[in-house]
């Protein structure tokens, strides 16, 4: 009987294990799959043949996957070369693996596509399917990817909480850094923090728009005079008009980039140039791993993506990735689609112009409307009495 193999690649998300749950749950429905192996430790684990049969896991442990952050089977950013892909094809054939699943972002989809190509080239009979996963939401073609909704909710809720703190003690500028590499989706999601009564974020800076340092300082100074406290959200991938990062990356190997501290850099600018108190906040992994702010919709769609991938492979689909297509209508609905893997290999999806405000440091209502349902639940509401008329004494 044939076997299946699932591999996690790249950084984890709050729902990557939900996709794993969906895949394993679906595999149990197909008696033609004898073993459903996990590569323990990412793509390099295939070469080392470090496999674990997920069909042996008791149901109570499988259920925990739905709320477990990180990657329960491990993940990696192993740099693979052509000989590695040829060896992976041999390992797949050796263990009678008929179905292979890669869960990850556009880098992992590149690995998925190259494994598919290697197996096709050497005549290994296997169906290879990608399962989308990224907090950055930069996988092309699909409307969005599992992982983004949860980090978007975290970003909105955290920005709302910080905004209330700054409004209560309006003496400084607070700059929140958002992950996302070259795409501004996560930073943009902070706009969902706004309740409509003047709370933050006051400024949102996206990597799709060249960063103007002087305009930034002028806007911060104006807002500080008007409000006292200012909340700024800045993407880690900000670049200046020359196309260079405003803070040089501190470490880079291949596609893996460890960005410099953009929020600290901007806070220091405010302090030195404007003489205004400023501080930086960099949630980083805390946002990526937050099970507390996991979006229910995100989790449910992650489960669906994993299950759909297994069904597609068993039905004979090969060289595709599961994607989501949003359906028209006032209520949010989406359906799964199968996207040729070549269309998503290393392709980055940036924020489109219609989602970026004309002033370059905010988002449009179109983005807010697109993003809101992905959070799963409305951002919590807060109250302030600072804008109420004072009592007569």
VOGUVEX-41289 format. One record per residue (C-alpha): residue in three letters; chain; x, y, z. Coordinates in nm, 3 decimals. Example, Ala and Ser with C-alpha at 12.3 -4.5 7.8 and 13.67 -1.06 7.14 Angstrom:
% residues 2
{rec "ALA", "A", {1.230, -0.450, 0.780}};
{rec "SER", "A", {1.367, -0.106, 0.714}};
//
This chain:
% residues 393
{rec "UNK", "A", {0.000, 0.000, 0.000}};
{rec "UNK", "A", {0.123, 0.354, -0.071}};
{rec "UNK", "A", {0.233, 0.603, 0.190}};
{rec "UNK", "A", {0.212, 0.981, 0.228}};
{rec "UNK", "A", {0.461, 1.241, 0.351}};
{rec "UNK", "A", {0.406, 1.592, 0.486}};
{rec "UNK", "A", {0.678, 1.854, 0.532}};
{rec "UNK", "A", {0.675, 2.195, 0.702}};
{rec "UNK", "A", {0.896, 2.471, 0.565}};
{rec "UNK", "A", {0.985, 2.824, 0.674}};
{rec "UNK", "A", {0.864, 3.006, 0.983}};
{rec "UNK", "A", {0.572, 2.862, 1.182}};
{rec "UNK", "A", {0.237, 3.035, 1.226}};
{rec "UNK", "A", {-0.041, 3.017, 1.483}};
{rec "UNK", "A", {-0.233, 2.776, 1.256}};
{rec "UNK", "A", {0.026, 2.567, 1.070}};
{rec "UNK", "A", {-0.057, 2.277, 1.300}};
{rec "UNK", "A", {-0.426, 2.320, 1.217}};
{rec "UNK", "A", {-0.339, 2.240, 0.854}};
{rec "UNK", "A", {-0.150, 1.937, 0.981}};
{rec "UNK", "A", {-0.462, 1.835, 1.175}};
{rec "UNK", "A", {-0.673, 1.871, 0.862}};
{rec "UNK", "A", {-0.433, 1.663, 0.655}};
{rec "UNK", "A", {-0.405, 1.380, 0.909}};
{rec "UNK", "A", {-0.779, 1.376, 0.975}};
{rec "UNK", "A", {-0.846, 1.348, 0.602}};
{rec "UNK", "A", {-0.580, 1.077, 0.563}};
{rec "UNK", "A", {-0.765, 0.862, 0.817}};
{rec "UNK", "A", {-1.058, 0.857, 0.573}};
{rec "UNK", "A", {-0.848, 0.695, 0.300}};
{rec "UNK", "A", {-0.757, 0.333, 0.376}};
{rec "UNK", "A", {-0.534, 0.333, 0.066}};
{rec "UNK", "A", {-0.281, 0.539, 0.269}};
{rec "UNK", "A", {-0.091, 0.293, 0.489}};
{rec "UNK", "A", {0.145, 0.538, 0.661}};
{rec "UNK", "A", {0.120, 0.917, 0.680}};
{rec "UNK", "A", {0.475, 1.024, 0.754}};
{rec "UNK", "A", {0.589, 1.361, 0.884}};
{rec "UNK", "A", {0.939, 1.478, 0.805}};
{rec "UNK", "A", {1.060, 1.570, 1.155}};
{rec "UNK", "A", {1.260, 1.888, 1.106}};
{rec "UNK", "A", {1.167, 2.026, 0.765}};
{rec "UNK", "A", {1.286, 1.948, 0.414}};
{rec "UNK", "A", {1.634, 1.839, 0.523}};
{rec "UNK", "A", {1.469, 1.566, 0.729}};
{rec "UNK", "A", {1.364, 1.395, 0.404}};
{rec "UNK", "A", {1.729, 1.351, 0.311}};
{rec "UNK", "A", {1.802, 1.217, 0.661}};
{rec "UNK", "A", {1.490, 0.997, 0.645}};
{rec "UNK", "A", {1.366, 1.125, 0.980}};
{rec "UNK", "A", {1.003, 1.018, 0.956}};
{rec "UNK", "A", {0.722, 0.972, 1.205}};
{rec "UNK", "A", {0.389, 0.806, 1.124}};
{rec "UNK", "A", {0.112, 1.050, 1.219}};
{rec "UNK", "A", {-0.155, 0.781, 1.182}};
{rec "UNK", "A", {-0.030, 0.636, 1.512}};
{rec "UNK", "A", {-0.109, 0.953, 1.708}};
{rec "UNK", "A", {-0.412, 0.920, 1.942}};
{rec "UNK", "A", {-0.706, 1.151, 1.873}};
{rec "UNK", "A", {-0.670, 1.351, 2.194}};
{rec "UNK", "A", {-0.318, 1.452, 2.089}};
{rec "UNK", "A", {-0.429, 1.532, 1.736}};
{rec "UNK", "A", {-0.697, 1.762, 1.876}};
{rec "UNK", "A", {-0.428, 1.966, 2.053}};
{rec "UNK", "A", {-0.282, 2.056, 1.714}};
{rec "UNK", "A", {-0.568, 2.300, 1.659}};
{rec "UNK", "A", {-0.439, 2.534, 1.931}};
{rec "UNK", "A", {-0.067, 2.453, 1.934}};
{rec "UNK", "A", {0.161, 2.729, 1.799}};
{rec "UNK", "A", {0.495, 2.662, 1.634}};
{rec "UNK", "A", {0.537, 2.348, 1.424}};
{rec "UNK", "A", {0.458, 2.018, 1.595}};
{rec "UNK", "A", {0.672, 1.830, 1.342}};
{rec "UNK", "A", {0.947, 2.089, 1.317}};
{rec "UNK", "A", {1.033, 2.307, 1.022}};
{rec "UNK", "A", {1.343, 2.449, 0.856}};
{rec "UNK", "A", {1.490, 2.682, 0.599}};
{rec "UNK", "A", {1.730, 2.424, 0.458}};
{rec "UNK", "A", {1.899, 2.546, 0.137}};
{rec "UNK", "A", {1.858, 2.268, -0.118}};
{rec "UNK", "A", {2.051, 2.221, -0.442}};
{rec "UNK", "A", {1.961, 2.016, -0.750}};
{rec "UNK", "A", {2.140, 1.700, -0.625}};
{rec "UNK", "A", {1.930, 1.724, -0.308}};
{rec "UNK", "A", {1.606, 1.720, -0.508}};
{rec "UNK", "A", {1.724, 1.416, -0.701}};
{rec "UNK", "A", {1.802, 1.242, -0.371}};
{rec "UNK", "A", {1.462, 1.339, -0.232}};
{rec "UNK", "A", {1.301, 1.170, -0.533}};
{rec "UNK", "A", {1.498, 0.855, -0.453}};
{rec "UNK", "A", {1.389, 0.865, -0.086}};
{rec "UNK", "A", {1.026, 0.906, -0.195}};
{rec "UNK", "A", {1.052, 0.601, -0.420}};
{rec "UNK", "A", {1.240, 0.399, -0.155}};
{rec "UNK", "A", {0.961, 0.439, 0.101}};
{rec "UNK", "A", {0.675, 0.386, -0.146}};
{rec "UNK", "A", {0.551, 0.740, -0.087}};
{rec "UNK", "A", {0.270, 0.817, -0.331}};
{rec "UNK", "A", {0.153, 1.151, -0.191}};
{rec "UNK", "A", {0.376, 1.440, -0.079}};
{rec "UNK", "A", {0.261, 1.764, 0.087}};
{rec "UNK", "A", {0.466, 2.077, 0.152}};
{rec "UNK", "A", {0.322, 2.335, 0.391}};
{rec "UNK", "A", {0.479, 2.678, 0.366}};
{rec "UNK", "A", {0.514, 3.014, 0.193}};
{rec "UNK", "A", {0.647, 3.103, -0.150}};
{rec "UNK", "A", {0.992, 2.966, -0.064}};
{rec "UNK", "A", {0.845, 2.633, 0.044}};
{rec "UNK", "A", {0.627, 2.632, -0.267}};
{rec "UNK", "A", {0.949, 2.666, -0.468}};
{rec "UNK", "A", {1.078, 2.355, -0.290}};
{rec "UNK", "A", {0.744, 2.184, -0.353}};
{rec "UNK", "A", {0.765, 2.265, -0.723}};
{rec "UNK", "A", {1.124, 2.147, -0.755}};
{rec "UNK", "A", {1.043, 1.817, -0.583}};
{rec "UNK", "A", {0.752, 1.776, -0.824}};
{rec "UNK", "A", {0.983, 1.850, -1.120}};
{rec "UNK", "A", {1.256, 1.615, -0.993}};
{rec "UNK", "A", {1.012, 1.327, -0.945}};
{rec "UNK", "A", {0.864, 1.386, -1.290}};
{rec "UNK", "A", {1.209, 1.398, -1.448}};
{rec "UNK", "A", {1.328, 1.066, -1.300}};
{rec "UNK", "A", {0.993, 0.890, -1.336}};
{rec "UNK", "A", {0.892, 0.859, -0.969}};
{rec "UNK", "A", {0.516, 0.816, -0.951}};
{rec "UNK", "A", {0.400, 1.060, -0.683}};
{rec "UNK", "A", {0.142, 1.337, -0.644}};
{rec "UNK", "A", {0.288, 1.654, -0.493}};
{rec "UNK", "A", {0.056, 1.920, -0.347}};
{rec "UNK", "A", {0.133, 2.246, -0.166}};
{rec "UNK", "A", {-0.051, 2.370, 0.144}};
{rec "UNK", "A", {-0.024, 2.751, 0.181}};
{rec "UNK", "A", {0.111, 2.894, 0.506}};
{rec "UNK", "A", {0.254, 3.237, 0.578}};
{rec "UNK", "A", {0.203, 3.525, 0.816}};
{rec "UNK", "A", {0.335, 3.762, 0.546}};
{rec "UNK", "A", {0.040, 3.693, 0.312}};
{rec "UNK", "A", {0.277, 3.727, 0.018}};
{rec "UNK", "A", {0.190, 3.407, -0.171}};
{rec "UNK", "A", {0.068, 3.502, -0.516}};
{rec "UNK", "A", {-0.266, 3.411, -0.681}};
{rec "UNK", "A", {-0.450, 3.303, -0.364}};
{rec "UNK", "A", {-0.675, 3.565, -0.199}};
{rec "UNK", "A", {-0.493, 3.509, 0.130}};
{rec "UNK", "A", {-0.301, 3.238, 0.308}};
{rec "UNK", "A", {-0.363, 3.058, 0.639}};
{rec "UNK", "A", {-0.148, 3.218, 0.907}};
{rec "UNK", "A", {-0.217, 3.575, 0.803}};
{rec "UNK", "A", {-0.559, 3.608, 0.967}};
{rec "UNK", "A", {-0.420, 3.523, 1.310}};
{rec "UNK", "A", {-0.120, 3.754, 1.293}};
{rec "UNK", "A", {-0.347, 4.026, 1.153}};
{rec "UNK", "A", {-0.572, 3.985, 1.455}};
{rec "UNK", "A", {-0.270, 3.997, 1.686}};
{rec "UNK", "A", {-0.144, 4.312, 1.516}};
{rec "UNK", "A", {-0.482, 4.486, 1.536}};
{rec "UNK", "A", {-0.545, 4.389, 1.899}};
{rec "UNK", "A", {-0.193, 4.478, 2.012}};
{rec "UNK", "A", {-0.202, 4.814, 1.835}};
{rec "UNK", "A", {-0.541, 4.886, 1.995}};
{rec "UNK", "A", {-0.403, 4.805, 2.341}};
{rec "UNK", "A", {-0.093, 5.019, 2.291}};
{rec "UNK", "A", {-0.308, 5.303, 2.154}};
{rec "UNK", "A", {-0.516, 5.302, 2.472}};
{rec "UNK", "A", {-0.199, 5.317, 2.681}};
{rec "UNK", "A", {-0.060, 5.608, 2.478}};
{rec "UNK", "A", {-0.394, 5.790, 2.491}};
{rec "UNK", "A", {-0.404, 5.750, 2.868}};
{rec "UNK", "A", {-0.051, 5.889, 2.908}};
{rec "UNK", "A", {0.004, 6.102, 2.595}};
{rec "UNK", "A", {0.366, 6.201, 2.646}};
{rec "UNK", "A", {0.556, 6.008, 2.380}};
{rec "UNK", "A", {0.565, 5.858, 2.033}};
{rec "UNK", "A", {0.533, 5.478, 2.026}};
{rec "UNK", "A", {0.658, 5.299, 1.716}};
{rec "UNK", "A", {0.543, 4.941, 1.661}};
{rec "UNK", "A", {0.737, 4.726, 1.416}};
{rec "UNK", "A", {0.556, 4.470, 1.202}};
{rec "UNK", "A", {0.702, 4.164, 1.037}};
{rec "UNK", "A", {0.627, 4.090, 0.672}};
{rec "UNK", "A", {0.957, 4.126, 0.484}};
{rec "UNK", "A", {0.891, 4.302, 0.152}};
{rec "UNK", "A", {0.511, 4.307, 0.185}};
{rec "UNK", "A", {0.307, 4.536, 0.408}};
{rec "UNK", "A", {0.005, 4.319, 0.482}};
{rec "UNK", "A", {0.080, 4.273, 0.853}};
{rec "UNK", "A", {0.155, 4.640, 0.913}};
{rec "UNK", "A", {-0.160, 4.731, 0.724}};
{rec "UNK", "A", {-0.370, 4.506, 0.948}};
{rec "UNK", "A", {-0.300, 4.743, 1.239}};
{rec "UNK", "A", {-0.560, 4.976, 1.083}};
{rec "UNK", "A", {-0.826, 4.738, 1.215}};
{rec "UNK", "A", {-0.737, 4.864, 1.564}};
{rec "UNK", "A", {-0.919, 5.193, 1.503}};
{rec "UNK", "A", {-1.254, 5.236, 1.672}};
{rec "UNK", "A", {-1.337, 5.566, 1.505}};
{rec "UNK", "A", {-1.286, 5.799, 1.800}};
{rec "UNK", "A", {-0.935, 5.915, 1.715}};
{rec "UNK", "A", {-0.734, 5.626, 1.855}};
{rec "UNK", "A", {-0.430, 5.485, 1.675}};
{rec "UNK", "A", {-0.253, 5.391, 1.471}};
{rec "UNK", "A", {-0.191, 5.746, 1.353}};
{rec "UNK", "A", {0.059, 5.652, 1.082}};
{rec "UNK", "A", {0.120, 5.324, 0.896}};
{rec "UNK", "A", {0.434, 5.276, 0.686}};
{rec "UNK", "A", {0.446, 5.000, 0.425}};
{rec "UNK", "A", {0.747, 4.868, 0.229}};
{rec "UNK", "A", {0.554, 4.916, -0.095}};
{rec "UNK", "A", {0.594, 5.295, -0.052}};
{rec "UNK", "A", {0.943, 5.453, -0.044}};
{rec "UNK", "A", {1.004, 5.589, 0.305}};
{rec "UNK", "A", {1.055, 5.966, 0.326}};
{rec "UNK", "A", {1.241, 6.043, 0.649}};
{rec "UNK", "A", {1.175, 6.417, 0.646}};
{rec "UNK", "A", {0.804, 6.374, 0.580}};
{rec "UNK", "A", {0.788, 6.114, 0.856}};
{rec "UNK", "A", {0.941, 6.356, 1.107}};
{rec "UNK", "A", {0.711, 6.638, 0.995}};
{rec "UNK", "A", {0.402, 6.418, 1.034}};
{rec "UNK", "A", {0.510, 6.295, 1.377}};
{rec "UNK", "A", {0.581, 6.649, 1.497}};
{rec "UNK", "A", {0.241, 6.772, 1.375}};
{rec "UNK", "A", {0.054, 6.485, 1.539}};
{rec "UNK", "A", {0.246, 6.524, 1.862}};
{rec "UNK", "A", {0.142, 6.889, 1.881}};
{rec "UNK", "A", {-0.219, 6.793, 1.814}};
{rec "UNK", "A", {-0.252, 6.483, 2.031}};
{rec "UNK", "A", {0.049, 6.453, 2.261}};
{rec "UNK", "A", {0.075, 6.077, 2.217}};
{rec "UNK", "A", {0.136, 5.927, 1.872}};
{rec "UNK", "A", {0.121, 5.563, 1.759}};
{rec "UNK", "A", {0.316, 5.466, 1.448}};
{rec "UNK", "A", {0.325, 5.122, 1.282}};
{rec "UNK", "A", {0.625, 5.054, 1.057}};
{rec "UNK", "A", {0.704, 4.747, 0.851}};
{rec "UNK", "A", {1.041, 4.580, 0.903}};
{rec "UNK", "A", {1.104, 4.596, 0.527}};
{rec "UNK", "A", {1.092, 4.976, 0.483}};
{rec "UNK", "A", {1.312, 5.109, 0.204}};
{rec "UNK", "A", {1.416, 5.461, 0.118}};
{rec "UNK", "A", {1.373, 5.637, -0.219}};
{rec "UNK", "A", {1.700, 5.474, -0.332}};
{rec "UNK", "A", {1.549, 5.128, -0.282}};
{rec "UNK", "A", {1.784, 5.041, 0.003}};
{rec "UNK", "A", {1.658, 4.929, 0.347}};
{rec "UNK", "A", {1.641, 5.221, 0.590}};
{rec "UNK", "A", {1.820, 4.991, 0.835}};
{rec "UNK", "A", {2.068, 4.741, 0.698}};
{rec "UNK", "A", {1.982, 4.376, 0.768}};
{rec "UNK", "A", {2.200, 4.238, 1.045}};
{rec "UNK", "A", {2.220, 3.890, 0.893}};
{rec "UNK", "A", {2.121, 3.727, 0.565}};
{rec "UNK", "A", {2.162, 3.377, 0.424}};
{rec "UNK", "A", {1.985, 3.318, 0.095}};
{rec "UNK", "A", {1.623, 3.428, 0.134}};
{rec "UNK", "A", {1.645, 3.426, 0.516}};
{rec "UNK", "A", {1.682, 3.789, 0.623}};
{rec "UNK", "A", {1.719, 3.911, 0.981}};
{rec "UNK", "A", {1.615, 4.273, 0.956}};
{rec "UNK", "A", {1.768, 4.556, 1.154}};
{rec "UNK", "A", {1.557, 4.714, 1.426}};
{rec "UNK", "A", {1.346, 4.957, 1.222}};
{rec "UNK", "A", {1.128, 5.064, 1.514}};
{rec "UNK", "A", {1.430, 5.148, 1.732}};
{rec "UNK", "A", {1.587, 5.339, 1.441}};
{rec "UNK", "A", {1.274, 5.549, 1.393}};
{rec "UNK", "A", {1.232, 5.609, 1.768}};
{rec "UNK", "A", {1.592, 5.731, 1.785}};
{rec "UNK", "A", {1.525, 5.963, 1.492}};
{rec "UNK", "A", {1.229, 6.116, 1.674}};
{rec "UNK", "A", {1.434, 6.164, 1.990}};
{rec "UNK", "A", {1.741, 6.309, 1.821}};
{rec "UNK", "A", {1.578, 6.521, 1.553}};
{rec "UNK", "A", {1.258, 6.635, 1.728}};
{rec "UNK", "A", {1.349, 6.615, 2.094}};
{rec "UNK", "A", {1.032, 6.416, 2.165}};
{rec "UNK", "A", {1.018, 6.114, 2.393}};
{rec "UNK", "A", {0.982, 5.797, 2.187}};
{rec "UNK", "A", {0.995, 5.424, 2.238}};
{rec "UNK", "A", {0.990, 5.121, 2.012}};
{rec "UNK", "A", {0.794, 4.798, 2.035}};
{rec "UNK", "A", {0.888, 4.493, 1.827}};
{rec "UNK", "A", {0.644, 4.203, 1.882}};
{rec "UNK", "A", {0.823, 3.977, 1.631}};
{rec "UNK", "A", {0.782, 3.610, 1.715}};
{rec "UNK", "A", {0.531, 3.695, 1.989}};
{rec "UNK", "A", {0.284, 3.785, 1.714}};
{rec "UNK", "A", {0.372, 3.494, 1.489}};
{rec "UNK", "A", {0.329, 3.240, 1.768}};
{rec "UNK", "A", {0.026, 3.386, 1.944}};
{rec "UNK", "A", {-0.230, 3.113, 2.001}};
{rec "UNK", "A", {-0.416, 3.354, 2.231}};
{rec "UNK", "A", {-0.507, 3.575, 1.934}};
{rec "UNK", "A", {-0.560, 3.289, 1.691}};
{rec "UNK", "A", {-0.838, 3.372, 1.444}};
{rec "UNK", "A", {-1.111, 3.106, 1.435}};
{rec "UNK", "A", {-1.166, 3.167, 1.064}};
{rec "UNK", "A", {-0.792, 3.135, 1.004}};
{rec "UNK", "A", {-0.783, 2.808, 1.198}};
{rec "UNK", "A", {-1.084, 2.666, 1.015}};
{rec "UNK", "A", {-0.940, 2.758, 0.675}};
{rec "UNK", "A", {-0.605, 2.607, 0.771}};
{rec "UNK", "A", {-0.782, 2.280, 0.852}};
{rec "UNK", "A", {-0.964, 2.302, 0.519}};
{rec "UNK", "A", {-0.639, 2.362, 0.329}};
{rec "UNK", "A", {-0.477, 2.053, 0.479}};
{rec "UNK", "A", {-0.779, 1.831, 0.415}};
{rec "UNK", "A", {-0.827, 1.963, 0.062}};
{rec "UNK", "A", {-0.463, 1.891, -0.023}};
{rec "UNK", "A", {-0.495, 1.526, 0.081}};
{rec "UNK", "A", {-0.819, 1.479, -0.111}};
{rec "UNK", "A", {-0.668, 1.643, -0.419}};
{rec "UNK", "A", {-0.360, 1.419, -0.412}};
{rec "UNK", "A", {-0.562, 1.101, -0.364}};
{rec "UNK", "A", {-0.784, 1.206, -0.657}};
{rec "UNK", "A", {-0.478, 1.237, -0.880}};
{rec "UNK", "A", {-0.390, 1.608, -0.865}};
{rec "UNK", "A", {-0.019, 1.679, -0.898}};
{rec "UNK", "A", {0.201, 1.988, -0.907}};
{rec "UNK", "A", {-0.059, 2.220, -0.752}};
{rec "UNK", "A", {-0.111, 2.431, -0.440}};
{rec "UNK", "A", {-0.438, 2.473, -0.252}};
{rec "UNK", "A", {-0.555, 2.835, -0.267}};
{rec "UNK", "A", {-0.855, 3.040, -0.159}};
{rec "UNK", "A", {-1.085, 3.237, -0.385}};
{rec "UNK", "A", {-1.317, 3.491, -0.226}};
{rec "UNK", "A", {-1.675, 3.474, -0.347}};
{rec "UNK", "A", {-1.883, 3.786, -0.422}};
{rec "UNK", "A", {-2.141, 3.909, -0.174}};
{rec "UNK", "A", {-2.174, 4.113, 0.144}};
{rec "UNK", "A", {-2.099, 3.816, 0.368}};
{rec "UNK", "A", {-1.751, 3.665, 0.362}};
{rec "UNK", "A", {-1.734, 3.335, 0.177}};
{rec "UNK", "A", {-1.438, 3.163, 0.013}};
{rec "UNK", "A", {-1.380, 2.843, -0.178}};
{rec "UNK", "A", {-1.068, 2.637, -0.228}};
{rec "UNK", "A", {-0.902, 2.624, -0.570}};
{rec "UNK", "A", {-0.601, 2.436, -0.704}};
{rec "UNK", "A", {-0.326, 2.660, -0.842}};
{rec "UNK", "A", {-0.045, 2.531, -1.068}};
{rec "UNK", "A", {0.265, 2.524, -0.851}};
{rec "UNK", "A", {0.470, 2.714, -1.111}};
{rec "UNK", "A", {0.254, 3.021, -1.048}};
{rec "UNK", "A", {0.353, 3.048, -0.680}};
{rec "UNK", "A", {0.718, 2.940, -0.674}};
{rec "UNK", "A", {0.907, 3.234, -0.516}};
{rec "UNK", "A", {0.644, 3.479, -0.643}};
{rec "UNK", "A", {0.581, 3.761, -0.394}};
{rec "UNK", "A", {0.241, 3.926, -0.363}};
{rec "UNK", "A", {0.262, 4.287, -0.252}};
{rec "UNK", "A", {-0.009, 4.524, -0.130}};
{rec "UNK", "A", {-0.194, 4.653, -0.440}};
{rec "UNK", "A", {-0.226, 5.027, -0.498}};
{rec "UNK", "A", {-0.598, 5.028, -0.425}};
{rec "UNK", "A", {-0.522, 4.922, -0.066}};
{rec "UNK", "A", {-0.268, 5.202, -0.002}};
{rec "UNK", "A", {-0.382, 5.554, 0.088}};
{rec "UNK", "A", {-0.280, 5.838, -0.142}};
{rec "UNK", "A", {-0.070, 5.999, 0.133}};
{rec "UNK", "A", {0.146, 5.684, 0.141}};
{rec "UNK", "A", {0.127, 5.630, 0.516}};
{rec "UNK", "A", {-0.212, 5.468, 0.566}};
{rec "UNK", "A", {-0.446, 5.215, 0.407}};
{rec "UNK", "A", {-0.779, 5.255, 0.229}};
{rec "UNK", "A", {-1.125, 5.146, 0.335}};
{rec "UNK", "A", {-1.105, 4.882, 0.061}};
{rec "UNK", "A", {-0.821, 4.714, 0.250}};
{rec "UNK", "A", {-1.006, 4.733, 0.582}};
{rec "UNK", "A", {-1.314, 4.573, 0.423}};
{rec "UNK", "A", {-1.099, 4.299, 0.266}};
{rec "UNK", "A", {-0.907, 4.227, 0.587}};
{rec "UNK", "A", {-1.178, 4.251, 0.853}};
{rec "UNK", "A", {-1.339, 3.906, 0.810}};
{rec "UNK", "A", {-1.000, 3.731, 0.823}};
{rec "UNK", "A", {-0.956, 3.836, 1.187}};
{rec "UNK", "A", {-1.243, 3.604, 1.276}};
{rec "UNK", "A", {-1.373, 3.822, 1.559}};
{rec "UNK", "A", {-1.410, 4.200, 1.592}};
{rec "UNK", "A", {-1.131, 4.384, 1.769}};
{rec "UNK", "A", {-1.229, 4.446, 2.130}};
{rec "UNK", "A", {-1.381, 4.783, 2.210}};
{rec "UNK", "A", {-1.245, 5.011, 2.482}};
{rec "UNK", "A", {-1.369, 5.322, 2.658}};
{rec "UNK", "A", {-1.213, 5.655, 2.750}};
{rec "UNK", "A", {-1.362, 5.950, 2.937}};
{rec "UNK", "A", {-1.093, 6.195, 2.830}};
{rec "UNK", "A", {-1.308, 6.324, 2.546}};
{rec "UNK", "A", {-1.616, 6.375, 2.767}};
{rec "UNK", "A", {-1.726, 6.723, 2.885}};
{rec "UNK", "A", {-1.591, 6.797, 3.230}};
{rec "UNK", "A", {-1.833, 6.806, 3.520}};
{rec "UNK", "A", {-1.931, 7.145, 3.656}};
{rec "UNK", "A", {-1.800, 7.196, 4.007}};
//
